[in-house]
Amino acid sequence: MKHNKNMLFQFGILIIGVYLMGVGTSLSLSSTLSGDAVAFLWDACSTKTGLTVEMINTIFTILLLTIVVKFDITKLGIGTLMCPIIQNFGIWTTNLMLSTISITSGIMDIAIGLIGISILSVGCGIFAYVNLGISAYLGMGKIISEKLNINYGLVIVITDGLCFIFAAILSQSIAIGPLIATCISGPLIDLTMRSMPVFSKYRKGKNYENNISM
């Protein structure tokens, strides 16, 4: 019974984390900052192909999953399957909300972009910490981190940088948002993952088992 309650708690945190990833993606792309490096790449691919960002997200996930399956299939789980679905739902619902809001100033535009990048990073950190299977992108980052024995946050900074370069080549432009996100996403993900044990300790204090730690 305790184990079932704890799994429900993990599952709930998983959904929150992935949904926040979708919210952050939508908010960041709605600003002139163009979102974080990965969202910038999705947006560039979307512009080039005519596909929606949600479709590009799905294709991107499938391609990276092949890497994760090849090197460490144990990284996969229910979260892996739910990630693109819930994230796309977060993008869609936030896009609907934003369609009713007018961005009236440059300051508001920048603020929305920065908030989006931050929310996306926090969502990634939550999702990575819960450990119920991982997204293709974060899973690839974890594999690189473990294989090369380097900091996970640093790996994200490097991979985000590569995404930014490819997106800049495709779009033939350089956006400010990805440059900002390349610097802050890794540290924010690390900070979120380090902060998550507070919730585990709270659950333990309520007489639940702590099965959330990495």
N, C-alpha and C positions, 0 to 999 in steps of 0.2 A: 504494500500500500504506500509506504514512504517512498519507495523507488518510483512508483507510478506518478506520485505527486511531483517528485523532483524532475522526472522526465517532462511532465507537462510544463513545469516552470522553465526548463531549458528550451522547450519547443516555443513557448511564448516569447522568450527573449530572442530566439532565432528569428521569429516573424518580425519583431520590432526592429531588430538590426537590419534585416534585408529591406524592410519597408522604408526605413530611414535612408538607405542607400538610394532607393528610387526617388524619394523626396529630394534628396540632395542633388541627384543628377538633374532632375527637372528644374530645380531652382537655379542651379549654376548655368545650365544651358539657356535659360530664359534671359540671362544678363549678357551684356556685351563682353564680359570677361571670358565667356565661352566654356566655363566649367573647368573641371580638373583635366589632367592629361588624358585619361581613358575616355571621359565624356567628349573631350575635344576630338579624339580619334574617331569615336562613334559618329560625331556630328560631321566630321570631314568625309567619312565613308558614306554617310547618309546623303550628303550633298552630291557626291560623285555618282552614286548609284540610283538615287531616287527612292531608296527604301527608308522606312521610318527608323528612328533611333532604337525603338524596341526590337525591330527585326534585326538590326545590326548587332544589338546586344546578344540576341539568341545565336546568331551565326558565330560571333566572337567567342561565346561560351562553348559551343560545340568544338571549334578548332582547338581551344586551349585544353579542353577536356581530354583530347587525344594525348596531350603531353602528360597530364596528370595520371591518366590510366597507365601509360607506358612506364613511368618512373615510380609511382607510389599509389596504387589503387586504393590503399587503406585511407587515403585522404577523402575519398568519396563517401557520401551518406545522404540522408534525407535532405539535408541542407543544400547539397549540390543540385538536386532536382528542383527544390523550391526556389532557389536563388533567382534565376532569370524570370520565373513566373511572378513572384511577389515584387521583385524590383521593377519589372515592367508595369505591374499594377500601381506601384507607388509613383512611377513616372506619369502614368495615365491620369490618375486621380489629381495629382498636383498640377498637371497641365490644365485640367478642367478648372481648378481653382484659380490658376493664374490668368485664365482667359477672361475672368471677371474683374481683374485688377489692372489698373493703368499705372505704368511706371512713369512718374512725372518729373523725375530729376535724376541727374547723373549720380548723385550721392546715393539715392535709393537703388539705382541700378547696381552700383558697386557693392552696396550692403547686401542685396539679395544674392549676388554672385558669391561673396565671401561666406555668407551664412550657408549657402548651398554646398560649397566645398567643405566647410566644417562639418555639416550634418552628414554628408556622404562619408567623410573620413571616420566619424564616430560610429556610423552604421557598420562600416567595414571592420572596425575594431571589435564591436560587439559580436558580429557574425563570426569572426575568426576565433574569438575567445570561447564561445559556446561549444564549438567542436562537435557539431552534429553532422559532419560533412562540410566541405568548404567550397566556395565558388571556384570556378576554373582559374580565374586570375589570381586570387589570393592563394589557392592551392599551389599554383606554379611558383608563387613567391616563397611559400613555405618550403617547397622542395629545394629550391635554389639555396635558401637560407640554411637548411639542414645539410645539404650536400657540400656546400662550401664553408659551413660553420661561420657564417657572418650574421650580423644583426638583421632581424626581420624587417625592421623599419628602414634600414639602409637599402635592403633589396627592393622595397617598394619605391623608394626614391629613385633608384636606378631604372627600374622597369617603367615607372611613370615618365622618366626622362626620355626613354626610348619611344614610348607612345607619343610623347609630345613632338619628337623629331619627325616621326612618320606622318603625324597629322599635319604638321607644318608643311611637309613636302606635298601632301595631297591637296591641302587647301591653299597652298602658296601664300600663306600668311602666318603671322606670329601673334597669338593672343596672350593677354596678360594673365588671365586666370590660370592656365596650365602652369605658367612659370611660378606663380604663387603656390599652387597646389603641390607642385613637385617639391617645394621646400617644406610645406607644412603637413602634407597628408601622412607621410611616414611617422613623424613625431606624434601626431594626433592619434594615429592608430595604436602606436605603442603606449601612449598615455591612457587611452581607453582600455586596452587590454590589462594594463597594470592596475586600473581602478576597479575592474570588474569583480575581483575577489571580495570587495566590500559587500556585494549582493550575496555572494556565496556564504560569507560569514553570518550575514543576517538570516539566511535560510537555516544555517546550522544552529543558530541561536533559537530558532523556532522549532527545534527538534527534527529537522530534515537532514538527510544525508547530503554531504557535499560532493556531488558528482560532476560539478561544473568545471573544476580546475583543469588546466591543460596537463 
